[in-house]
Structure formats: structure tokens, C-alpha cells
Amino acid sequence: MYKKIIVTLALDHGYGKQAIETALKLKAEGGEIVAIHISEPVQETFSAYAQEDYIDHVYHSAMKQLKGRLLDHSDIEAVVLSGRVGQTIVDYAKEINADLIVMGSHKPDLADYFLGSTASRVVRHAPCSVHVLRKP
């Protein structure tokens, strides 16, 4: 059983419910779960023109969606981060001393064979165990 679990919830993928259920099953008594969503950073060419209001809007919109997914789980903390997805997951796991990351993964496509998937990058670099879910 795990005391500090990160559940990655990509708001545009369908793993949320399964990932949360898995984390709840693996959580030790007294443990905690943190659900995270990571927004890709605004491209530099756009960020020079992006209003701070727009960036705040993106953050608040993602947080609202994330909290919406957690309505039945008030004990799960919601966190929205910005950065390169794989690296940000690994960095956040180190920052909070997570002992498990639960995340979904799709079936690999051609690009994944050349570049690798986010899940494979997290598995290789995470400071803790990683539980990868596949869609049935």
C-alpha cells in the first residue's frame, strides 16, 4: 500500500475514473492522493503576445474541469501544473515525495516507437513506482 499517490488526469483522455479507482485501492490507510493535470506551456512565439488573463483563464478552466472529475472524492487534492508532461510528472513526484504514480497510456502508434510515449518516459525517470493503465 502507498502513502502518497499521484494520479495523472489528462482532461482530454478517458482514464480518469479507472485511475482514481486504482489509486483508491492502492492507498494505505492515512495515505493521500493528489490528482494532477498538466497543461502544455504556451509556445514562446505565442506567449509574447498572450495576455496574462488568457493564461489565467486556461489555468482556471483546467482546475474547474479537474475538480469536476473529483466531485465524489473530496479527499483528493487537485493540482494543475504547466510544463512538458513527462518531465513535469517526474519533477512533481520528486517535489512531494510520492511513492506511486498512477497514469493511463494509449496503445503505441508509429510516433511512439521513435519518440517514446509519456508513460514510458515517466517509467524510466520516476523516483517511485509507476502503475500504468491500459484501456480495455
Summary of the structure (lengths in Angstrom):
residues: 136
radius of gyration: 15.2
end to end distance: 24.3
largest distance: 47.7
contacts: 392
relative contact order: 0.22
helix: 43%
strand: 28%
